[in-house]
Amino acid sequence: MKEYLVMLIVFMETIFFYGWFVGSLIIAWIIIGRAALHTKGVSLAHDGIASYPFYLAWPFYLVKFKNV
């Protein structure tokens, strides 16, 4: 439950600071990154706000762990 609260706060701040269009793109990028990493077996569910840089850099990790 704590993770959902962190996600809600991060998403609200993103939309507030970057606007509706850019904020929505950033949020979509984070959600796609989380799903892509989850398919590779990477779970950062209980790491809180520290996991968001990893979600933002998901293309790097998909290339790095391509053979996994």
NORNOR-V382253 format. One record per residue. N is the residue number from 0. PSI is psi as a letter, one per 40 degrees, with the letter a starting at -180 (* if undefined). NEAR is the number of other ideal C-beta (glycine too) atoms within 8 Angstrom. Layout:
# NORNOR-V382253
n | psi | near
N | PSI | NEAR
N | PSI | NEAR
This chain:
# NORNOR-V382253
n | psi | near
0 | d | 4
1 | d | 6
2 | d | 9
3 | d | 7
4 | d | 8
5 | d | 10
6 | d | 8
7 | d | 8
8 | d | 8
9 | d | 11
10 | d | 10
11 | d | 8
12 | d | 8
13 | d | 11
14 | d | 12
15 | d | 7
16 | d | 7
17 | e | 8
18 | i | 7
19 | d | 6
20 | d | 6
21 | d | 8
22 | d | 14
23 | d | 9
24 | d | 8
25 | d | 10
26 | d | 11
27 | d | 8
28 | d | 11
29 | d | 12
30 | d | 8
31 | d | 9
32 | d | 13
33 | d | 11
34 | d | 8
35 | d | 10
36 | d | 15
37 | d | 9
38 | d | 6
39 | e | 10
40 | e | 6
41 | h | 9
42 | h | 6
43 | f | 10
44 | d | 6
45 | f | 5
46 | e | 6
47 | a | 8
48 | d | 6
49 | e | 6
50 | e | 10
51 | d | 9
52 | d | 7
53 | d | 12
54 | d | 13
55 | d | 9
56 | f | 9
57 | d | 14
58 | d | 6
59 | d | 7
60 | d | 12
61 | d | 11
62 | d | 7
63 | d | 6
64 | f | 9
65 | d | 6
66 | e | 3
67 | * | 5
